[in-house]
Amino acid sequence: MTEAQAIQLIELVKGGNANAFEKLVLHYQNMVFSFIYNMVQNQMDAEELTQDVFVKAYRKLELFRGESKFSTWLFTIARNNVSSSFRKKQLDTIDVDDSKTAHLEVDEVDNAFDVLSKKERNETIGIALNQLAPQQKMLLQLFYLEEQSLKEIEEITGLSNGSIKTGLMRARNNLYSVLTERMAFKTQHDYGN
């Protein structure tokens, strides 16, 4: 669905056609669910939060002016829902010392990944992502997985462009650090060294 088609459906919904909103939900639900699931790592919570995003979007659709993409607006609602959920649950994360990641080389992780199967790679990356702070995980997902621009991420998160760039750099470094530690443990464990 193009952005122009989404805008047409939104105008139909604003005009009273509730069936048009169902088409929006069908198109965007997997994207929103994936974004939320990657943040909360719990299917039931992700389903509930995703449903809540679309309920809120429907109720507040009159506030959508088309100044940003509809997906950006949905991500903003989703991020707010996840943030509220995190505040309620106070999820545990680990802090990674930035000074330990300053000298790391990406080639080291790439070489370690070469020995893993695709399934093992995906599991390792998933575990590493889950150890990042929620905001770092969100920035990585929006930028790399959802391919949102820095400007769109500004709209979604309310962070400044500089904060986003710094956050992405720290998130990449922290992800690399966690992956390096995990790969070293896996190699040591698998080969008994």
C-alpha positions as CSV (number, residue, x, y, z in Angstrom):
1,M,0.0,0.0,0.0
2,T,1.4,3.4,-0.9
3,E,1.2,6.4,1.4
4,A,-1.3,8.0,-1.0
5,Q,-3.6,4.9,-0.7
6,A,-3.2,5.0,3.1
7,I,-4.3,8.7,3.1
8,Q,-7.3,7.8,0.9
9,L,-8.4,5.1,3.4
10,I,-7.8,7.5,6.3
11,E,-10.1,10.1,4.7
12,L,-12.7,7.4,4.2
13,V,-12.5,6.5,7.9
14,K,-12.7,10.1,8.9
15,G,-15.9,10.3,6.7
16,G,-17.4,7.5,8.7
17,N,-16.4,4.4,6.7
18,A,-15.1,2.0,9.5
19,N,-14.4,-0.8,6.9
20,A,-11.6,1.4,5.5
21,F,-9.9,1.2,8.8
22,E,-9.9,-2.6,8.7
23,K,-7.9,-2.3,5.5
24,L,-5.3,-0.1,7.2
25,V,-5.1,-2.6,10.1
26,L,-4.6,-5.5,7.8
27,H,-1.8,-3.8,6.0
28,Y,0.1,-2.4,9.0
29,Q,-0.7,-5.0,11.8
30,N,2.3,-7.3,11.1
31,M,4.7,-4.3,11.0
32,V,3.4,-2.9,14.3
33,F,3.3,-6.4,15.9
34,S,6.9,-7.1,14.9
35,F,8.1,-3.7,16.2
36,I,6.3,-4.3,19.5
37,Y,7.3,-8.0,19.8
38,N,10.9,-7.2,19.3
39,M,10.7,-4.7,22.2
40,V,8.7,-6.8,24.7
41,Q,9.7,-10.4,23.7
42,N,6.3,-11.8,24.8
43,Q,3.7,-12.7,22.3
44,M,0.7,-12.2,24.5
45,D,1.9,-8.7,25.6
46,A,2.8,-7.9,22.0
47,E,-0.7,-8.9,20.7
48,E,-2.4,-6.9,23.5
49,L,-0.2,-3.8,22.8
50,T,-0.7,-4.1,19.1
51,Q,-4.4,-4.2,19.5
52,D,-4.2,-1.2,21.8
53,V,-2.2,0.7,19.1
54,F,-4.9,0.3,16.6
55,V,-7.7,1.1,19.0
56,K,-5.9,4.4,19.9
57,A,-5.1,5.1,16.3
58,Y,-8.8,4.7,15.4
59,R,-9.9,6.9,18.3
60,K,-7.3,9.6,17.4
61,L,-7.4,9.4,13.7
62,E,-8.8,12.9,13.5
63,L,-5.5,14.1,14.9
64,F,-3.5,12.6,12.0
65,R,-2.8,15.4,9.5
66,G,-0.6,13.6,7.1
67,E,2.5,15.7,8.0
68,S,4.4,12.4,8.4
69,K,3.8,8.9,7.0
70,F,1.0,7.0,8.6
71,S,3.5,4.2,9.6
72,T,5.5,6.8,11.4
73,W,2.4,7.9,13.3
74,L,1.6,4.3,14.2
75,F,5.2,3.7,15.4
76,T,4.9,6.7,17.6
77,I,1.7,5.3,19.2
78,A,3.4,1.9,19.5
79,R,6.5,3.3,21.1
80,N,4.4,5.2,23.6
81,N,2.5,2.0,24.5
82,V,5.7,0.0,24.9
83,S,7.3,2.8,27.0
84,S,4.2,2.7,29.3
85,S,4.4,-1.1,29.5
86,F,8.1,-0.9,30.4
87,R,7.4,1.7,33.1
88,K,4.7,-0.6,34.6
89,K,6.8,-3.7,34.5
90,Q,10.3,-2.2,35.1
91,L,11.9,-4.7,32.7
92,D,15.5,-5.8,33.5
93,T,18.3,-4.9,31.1
94,I,22.0,-4.9,31.3
95,D,24.3,-1.9,31.1
96,V,27.2,-2.2,28.8
97,D,30.2,-0.1,29.6
98,D,30.9,2.2,26.5
99,S,34.6,2.2,27.3
100,K,34.8,-1.5,26.7
101,T,33.3,-1.2,23.2
102,A,35.3,1.7,21.9
103,H,38.1,-0.5,20.4
104,L,35.9,-3.3,19.0
105,E,36.2,-4.4,15.4
106,V,33.1,-5.5,13.5
107,D,35.2,-8.0,11.5
108,E,35.8,-10.0,14.6
109,V,32.0,-10.7,15.0
110,D,31.6,-11.3,11.3
111,N,34.4,-13.9,11.4
112,A,32.8,-15.6,14.4
113,F,29.4,-15.6,12.7
114,D,30.9,-17.5,9.7
115,V,31.0,-20.7,11.8
116,L,27.4,-20.5,12.9
117,S,24.4,-21.8,11.1
118,K,21.7,-19.3,10.0
119,K,19.4,-20.4,12.9
120,E,22.3,-20.0,15.4
121,R,23.0,-16.5,14.0
122,N,19.4,-15.4,14.4
123,E,19.2,-16.9,17.9
124,T,22.5,-15.2,18.9
125,I,21.4,-11.8,17.5
126,G,18.0,-12.1,19.2
127,I,19.6,-12.9,22.6
128,A,22.0,-10.0,22.2
129,L,19.2,-7.6,21.2
130,N,17.2,-8.6,24.3
131,Q,20.1,-7.6,26.5
132,L,20.1,-4.0,25.3
133,A,18.3,-1.2,27.0
134,P,14.8,-0.7,25.5
135,Q,15.6,2.6,23.8
136,Q,18.7,1.2,22.1
137,K,16.8,-1.8,20.9
138,M,14.0,0.5,19.6
139,L,16.5,2.7,17.7
140,L,18.2,-0.3,16.0
141,Q,14.9,-1.7,15.0
142,L,13.5,1.5,13.6
143,F,16.6,2.3,11.7
144,Y,17.7,-1.1,10.4
145,L,14.6,-3.3,10.4
146,E,11.8,-0.8,9.7
147,E,14.1,1.4,7.6
148,Q,12.8,4.6,9.1
149,S,14.8,7.7,8.3
150,L,16.5,9.8,11.0
151,K,13.8,12.4,10.6
152,E,11.0,9.8,11.0
153,I,12.7,8.4,14.1
154,E,12.8,12.0,15.5
155,E,9.0,12.1,15.0
156,I,8.5,8.7,16.5
157,T,10.7,9.1,19.5
158,G,10.8,12.8,20.2
159,L,14.6,12.6,20.3
160,S,16.9,15.1,18.6
161,N,18.8,14.1,15.5
162,G,22.1,14.2,17.5
163,S,20.6,12.0,20.2
164,I,19.4,9.5,17.7
165,K,22.8,9.3,16.0
166,T,24.6,9.0,19.4
167,G,22.0,6.4,20.5
168,L,22.5,4.4,17.3
169,M,26.2,4.4,17.7
170,R,26.0,3.3,21.3
171,A,23.4,0.7,20.5
172,R,25.6,-0.7,17.7
173,N,28.6,-0.8,20.0
174,N,26.7,-2.4,22.8
175,L,25.2,-4.9,20.5
176,Y,28.6,-5.7,19.2
177,S,30.0,-6.1,22.7
178,V,27.2,-8.5,23.7
179,L,27.7,-10.4,20.5
180,T,31.4,-10.6,21.0
181,E,31.0,-11.9,24.6
182,R,28.3,-14.4,23.4
183,M,30.5,-15.6,20.5
184,A,33.5,-16.0,22.8
185,F,31.4,-18.0,25.3
186,K,29.9,-20.2,22.5
187,T,33.3,-20.9,20.9
188,Q,34.8,-21.7,24.3
189,H,31.8,-23.9,25.2
190,D,31.6,-25.7,21.8
191,Y,35.3,-26.4,21.6
192,G,36.0,-27.0,25.3
193,N,38.8,-24.4,25.5
